[in-house]
């Protein structure tokens, strides 16, 4: 297949493009599909730069487009620059509009030159995919959704121009919508916003056998092994539940639970605020923050921890949580909300402890029960080891499934 692959320039890919050596981090569904397409098909890879600067994680600030030869990939990649293409004096808001127009024109010209069998767009490029699917039917368009966030929910009942524009894009006649099952309520969202006759598939991410690295990161070796270690992994953003986690540990310390240590792995805008909160309580010695931890070291973090906590407000079947499940962790997650974590709670059944969302005291109480009982923790770990066999699959199985879906779309289009 000739595939025009249009996705945002994720921060986890930027280092590979800067060093010109393929070494992606984060977004495994994205980079594994890229690797599969690169290996077995004829791709045109377009990575679209969106936002950078204060409040954003992207560090890509090039003012011109780049074509890069990346060691480890068979095909070159092209990076389409964002607002930095335009003079700053125009203002950020106007430059964002001009960025979208320019990037759309660029992709349309590439379609004319490349003549793909299929166009694959992610959420950051939904307008490109939506317009393309509306103005022609010759080339099938795939819309790739990596779970549902708060903004996407707001678009169900839009009250401003931006939300209405996105809702219009979502209702485009895509040939298929591929959505990650992350517990965020993707089924209900798709049923509400997509055209009823648009084909849609929801796929849980894959997870491979976890092995410990030969050399362990010194920051992990410094975690006190005589204490009960409570692990949190994720972006340090409000919606990830990092404040509930920190506040619950502080409540434990206030209640006399001093034989504990909280290990927090991740980066985000709330990092300094969290550290300030901990410092005001005189609890620095009970917390370790680690950022920039290589992915192969995550398995070590699980192995040295006794309890794993995920308090994501928008769904708890993320990649990091699947790794916790694969590691047979003793896990605490949020209870099912109205349309979030329905699938999560169904899959995990009685293998996890659940607490109300945004409830530090409830989380603290749940942690007490597990800290006080090593036997209970072992029981939860064993339960997960059995339950996971019913739904976990390997990354190769996951990617193979997606590629078969893409091939089926092209075959169906050719037969019409």
N, C-alpha and C positions, 0 to 999 in steps of 0.2 A: 504494500500500500504506500502511496504517496500521502504523507500526513503533514499538514501545516499545523504545527503545535504552537499555540499562542497562550502564554501564561505570564503572570506577573513576575518580575525579578524578585524572587524571595531572598530574604537576607541570608538564609542558609545556603544559597547558591553563589552569593557574591564573591566569597573567598576563592571558589574554584575558578571564577572568571578573571579575578584579579591575578591569581598566581598562574593561571593557564594549566592547572593540574586538577583533574576531576576528583574532588574530595568533598562531596556534599554533606550537609548536616541539616537536621530538621526535615520537615515535609517529606517523609520517606515515600508516601504514595506518589508524589510528584517525581522525585528523582529516580525511583525504580521504574516508573513508566517511561521516563526519558531514556533510561538505559536500555529498556526492552525495545523501544521504537528505534533507537540508534543502532541496535545490534541486528534487528531483523527486518527493518523497513527502510523506506527512503523518506527521511524527514526534512522539513525546513523548520528549524527551531527559532522562534522569535520570543525573546524575553523582554517584557514591557516594563520599563521603570515607571513607577508611580510616584510615591512620596518619599522624601528624605528630609533630613533636618531635625529641628527640635521636636521631640514627641514621637519620632519615628525611629525604627530600628535600622532602616536602610542607610548604608553609608555610600551608596553609589551616587556620585555627584558629577559624572561626566556630562559635558555639554553637547557632545556629538555621539552619533550612533557608532557602534563598534561591531566588527565581525572578528570573532576570536577562534583560533585553533586551540582546542583544549586537549591536552594529553589525557587519554583514557576514554575519549569519545571518538567515534569514527567520522562524525560530521561536524562541521563548524557550527557555531552558535552566533546569533546576531542579537545584540542588545539595543533596543530602541529607547533612547534617552527620554527623560520626562520633562519636568518644568524647567530644568536648567538649560534646555535648548533655547529658551526665550529670555530676553533681558529682564532682570529683576525689577526694573522700574515700572514694568507693566502691572506689577502686583501679583500676589500668589493666586488669588481667586481667578483672575482673567487667564493667567498662565495655565491653570489646571484645565480650564475650558479649551484653550488652544492646544494643550497637550493631548486631550482626548480626540480632538478633530484631526490633528496631525497623525496620531497613532492609527486612527481608523483609516485614513487615506493611505498610509504606509502599508497596512495589512491588505487593503483592497488591491493595491498595485502588486503586492507579492502574490496574491491569488491569481491575478492575470498572468504573471510570469511563470509561477511554479505549477499551476494547473493541478492542484491536489485532488486526491480521491476523497479526502475528508478534512474538515477543519475542526480542531479541538481547542475550545476556549475555556478558561477558568472564570471564576466569579469576577475577578478584577477586570475582565474583558467581556463582560456579559453584553455590553452595548454593541461591541463589534460583532459578536456571535448573533445577537438578536437581530440587528439590522440585516446582516448577511442572510439569515434564515428567512427573513421577510421579503427580501428583494429578489431571491432566486431559490429554486428548488433542485438545481442540477447537482450542486455539491452539498452532501450532508454535513450538518453542523452538530457537534457534540458540545453540550454545556456541562462542565465539571464543577460540582459543588462539594466543598470540603466541610460539611456540617452547616448548621444554621446559627447565626449570631443574633444579637439584639437588634441591629439595624435591619436585618432581613425580616425579622418578625414585625418591626414597625411598618414595613412596606406592605404588610397584609391589609392594614387600614391606614393608608397614607394620608398625611395632613400637610405636606409641603411638596414643592415642585420636585425636589430630588427623589423623595420616596415614590412619588407618582411615576417619575421617569424610570426608576428601577423596576417598579411593578409592571410597567409597560414592557420592559426588556424581558422580565421573567415570563411573560405571557407570549413570547415569540414561539413560532412553530418549529422548535428544535426537533431534530430527528431522534435524539435520545438525551436524557438528562441522567448523568451518573453521579450518585451522591454517596459520600462516606457515611457509614453508620457510626456516629460518635455519641449517640444517646441524646442528641439535641432536639429530637422530635422532627426529624427530617421528613417523615412520611406525612404528617399532618400539614407541614409547611408546603410540601409539593402539591398535595391535594387541594390546598387553598389557593395557590398562586399560579400553578402551571395550567396550560390548556389541558382540558380533560383527556384529549386524545394523544397527548405527547407521551411517548414511551419513557418510562423511568425505571432505574435500577438502583437499589441501595445495597452497598457492599461494606461489610466490616473490614477494617484493615488487617493485614497479615502480621504474624509474629513468628520469628524463628527461634530455634533452640538457643537458650541463653548460656554462654560460657564466660568464665572469669578470665580476665587478661593476665598475662604472665607478670607484668609489672603493675603495681597498684599506685594510684595517685597519692602523693604524700598527704594531701588535704583530707583524704578519707582515712588514712592510717592514723591521723591525729584525733579521730572521733573516739571518745572514751568508751571502751567496750565493756566496762563494768556497769554502765548505766543502760536503762531501757531507752533505745533510740527510736525516735518518732520521725518519719521521713515525709517530706513534702517536695514534689517535683513539679515545676510549671512556671509559666511567666508570672512575674510578681506584679500582677494587675488585680484590681478590685474584683473583677468578674471571675477570677480564678479561685477566689476564696482564701487568699493569703492572709488577710486580716483576721478572719475567723480562726484560722490555724494558729497564728501567733497569739491572739487573745486567749484561745483555749489553753495553750501551754502556760501562759502567764497566770491563768486561773489555777492551773494545777500547782504551780510553784507557790502561789499564795495560800493554797490549801495544804502545803507541807509536802508535796510530792517533789522532793529534791533529787531523787535518784533517776532523773530523766535527762535526755538531751535531744534537742530538736535539730534535725539536719534539713536545711532548705537549699534546694538546688534549682537555680534559675536566675534570670535577669528580668528587669522590668522597671517601669516608671515609679513603682511604689517601694523600691528597695531601700532607699535612704529613709523614707518615712517609717518603714517597719523597724529599721535599725534604731531610729530615734525613739520609737515607742518602747522598744526593749531596753534601751539605755536608761530611759526615765524610770523604769521599774528595777533598775540595778540587776538585770538578768543576762547581761552579755555572755557570761560564762556558760549559760545553758543553751546557747544557740550557735550554730555554725552555718554561715552563708557561703555557698560555693557557686561561682558562675564560670562559664567557659569550661565546664567539665566535658572531656571527650566522651562520645556516646558509648564507647566500649567500657568505660568506667561506671556506667549506670548500673550494670549488673552487680558491681561491688557494693554500690550504695544500698541496693536491695539486700544483699547478703549480710551486711552489717547492721541492718535495721530490724527492729522488732515489730513495728506497726507502720503501715502506710496509710496516709490520709489524702483524699482528694475531695475538695469542696467546690469544684467548678460549677458555677451557676447555670451553665448552658449545656451540660451533658458530660458524662463520665465514662465514655468508651473511647477515649483518646489513645494515641499511641503509647504515651507514658503509662496510662492505666493498664493497657493490654500487657505491657512489660511487667507491671506489678502482678498481674494475674498469672502470667507465664512463670514468674518467680515464686509463685505460691505464697505471696505475702498475706499477712493478716491485715485486712483492708477495712477502712471506714469510708463510706461514700454518702452523698445526700439521699434522702428519701425521694421517691418519685414525686415530681411536681405535676401540674395540670397536663402539660404536654412534653415534659422533659424527663429523660431517664426512665421512661416506660419500658423500653427494650432493655436498658441496663439492668433494672431490677428484675425483669423477667429472666434474663440470661443467668444472672448471678444467684438468683433464688436465695437460699439461706446461707450462702457462702461468704457473706459480708455483713458487717454491722452498718446500719443506716441511721442517719440523724437528720433532723430538719435543717434545711438550707439557711445560711446566715444566722446561725444560732451557736455562738461560741460556748455558752454554758452547756448546751446539750452535747456538743462535741467533747467538751471537757469531761462531762459525766461518762460518756462512752469510752473515752480514753482511760478513765479511772478503772473501769471494769476490766479492761484488757491489761493495764499495767499491773493490777493486783493479781492477775491469774495467768501464769505462764501456760497452764493447761488449756485455758480458753483460747489463747493465741495459737497454740499447736492445733487445736481442734478446727479453728477457722482456716488455718493454712492447709490442713488436710482436705477440708471441704472444697476449697478452691481447686486443689490439685485434681479432684474428681470432676467437678462441674465443668472446668475449662475444656475438657475433652469433647464436649458436645458442640462447641462453637468456634474454638480457635482453629485457624488454618495458617499455613505457611505463607510467606510473602510471594513465593513463586506461584502457589495456587491462586493467590489473590490477583496477581498481575496477569497470569494466564487467563483468568476469567474476564478481566477488563479487555484484554486484547481480542478475545473471542467476540465480545460484544461489539467492539469497533469493527471487526471484520464482518459481523452480521449486518451492521448498518450499511456498510459499503456494498455488500452483496445484495441486500434488499433494494438499495437505490439503483443498482445496475440492472436489476430484473424488472424495474418499473418502466 
